[in-house]
């Protein structure tokens, strides 16, 4: 009870702080996008890229000197200085879920969104607690402990503070995995397709499902994603779809230290270091990152297919446990607030550690290390600031290390599980 009370107090303080500084919360962008529609404006806006040094929105301007012409409509008055806001990067269908909240004052809307995030966290904890439990008694105690662990997980705290969607996506992932494991590919594809429509970078999971011959799940996921995207097009029109693609191609903050993808890693190296130490080349950074992302996808897809071939019962566990960290590594924006999804991956990895494996303790230590790495709080720091080389491969690359550690853990555990199955002797047949 004391732990729950402390967590409640901490989350309340974080919420009050986020509301007092709207521009520090990503929910503000979502709210602003939906609010702009009421005044006939586009839900997307662009921050100019070609700016001269000294401009308040230039990438080298100190954070305390940044200001921007308020992009909000005149009816929205939140007070205070607004920084150079990056645009909302979610597809139009996402705003359909936000738009009802604009009928409320901002404070009320924020707490409603935060409450939904907390409910999703509770639901995820209960789903996983029930799915991985062996005993059937005392299920409420398990749920309570799982809930406390989920809320204490730092990526969940960061997700709450920023008003982001990481914890809202987790139930969709869990349900997709759960129905797939239960041989219900249609329902699994339905939840996965919803996830793809809200966060299009998860589309990389579709070819992975096709490789392991999960045709029904693949087709259902594709149909659901296309249907929801078409619904967004019908609601907001073609121009908003084009505006969304424009802002997606206008992103210049890949090198933020909260980005754990290959693109964030190399943007920090090639863009943030002083030119005297290394040539600052954006095309070179993106090319190398694309090559690494392609190689990562190919290696993970091959591993998942091999695991599914050796042990078909591993198929959905492999797609989920390996596919999720792979997705965060190869997407341009693998933000740390998506790391709550890693809890599902690591629990699947723990589940498949053979009890008689001589590597059992080592693998469990690696899983615990991955969780501890995700618990390290890193303050958001934009990439334009010139970095010391130690920063580039130290704390600023921490979430890349975390995502990579999760991927290595899951691959190792599932590979050992499949190998133990292959090495086991087949039982004698009797007539």
Secondary structure, 3 states (H helix, E strand, C coil): CHHHHHHHHHHHHHHHHHHHCHHHCHHHHHHHHHHHHHCCCCCCCCCCCCCCCCCCCCCCCCHHHCCCCCCCCCCCCCCCCCCCCCCCCCCHHHHHHHHHHHHCCHHHHHHHHHHHHHHHHHHHHHHHHHHCCCCCCCHHHHHHHHHHHHHHCHHHHHHHHHCCCHHHHHHHHHHHHHHHHCCCHHHHHHHHHHHHHHCHHHHHHHHHHHHCCCHHHHHHHHHHHHHHHHHHHHHHCHHHHHHHHHHHCCCCCCCCCCECCHHHHHHHHHHHCCCCCCCCCHHHHHHHHHHHHHHHHHHHHHHHHHHHHHCHHHHHHHHHHHHHHHHHHHCCCCEHHHHHHHHHHHHHHHHCCCCCCCCHHHHHHHHHHHHHHHCCCCCCCCCCCCCCHHHHCCHHHHHHHHHHHHHHHHHHHHHHHHHHHHHCCCCCCCC
